[in-house]
């Protein structure tokens, strides 16, 4: 039964403190409101004690946090001592989370302008001061933007077919806010995965800078991050010519533009404590 008005008035401070404690076990109050389908402004009034939930909303809130109706009006010290995150209802099923993630990250219509071919530049994970160039193709498939990556086989990947001159990765491309994310996996073994985050600037900019995180091809399987540049080369290209230009290059090689060499340099500016992409 919903508490009578007398209890509401006497225990207002306890109610506010207890409700806030429940919310603290979630990422944000906004997330709680979204799951409860209660207006955020209205819920803020509950937290501030300027309004109390209706009978319907009170039951929603109690059920959501796995509480009996009277629990939110317990003395706050007693409530804090007895309340555990495990008393809350279970989160959404994993399948629901995946569906939400797909809606948030994937989608071809808003990413169609990024279709085409790119040269991808970054320092090779094998060590040494050499810049690697790969060929990336982003194209639409089944309502998604997907990726195909070709890199020249240099003998460092024991999972690759040595009879082939190139290694192929497949993946998907999506957007997170105003950033692009690309996840690729090794087509042959399926054991190697890399992730790339980019600063998109629309087709007006032919280049996108960002960071790539991957596992090295070497026996140590080192996890490494590197600055990366995606250089747009067109929607229709001569693939044979493009593939012939793949490989790793010395820093003084004139075939790699100087602006790209500076953008992929893996150094820290004075005062920097995080390894960040250069998007200037």
Protein Blocks (a to p, Z undefined) as FASTA:
>chain_A
ZZdfklmmmmmmmmmmmmmmmmmmpmbfklmmmmnopafklmmmmmnopaccdfklmmmm
mmmnopafklmmgcfklmmmmpcfklpccdddfklmmmmmmmmmgcfklmmmmgccdddd
dddfkgpjdddddddddddeehiacdddddddehlamkbcfkbcbdcdddddddehjacc
dddddfklopaccddddddebjkbmbdcdddddddfbfnlpacddddddddebjbdcfkl
mmmmgccddfklmklcfklmmmmpccddehiabdcddfZZ
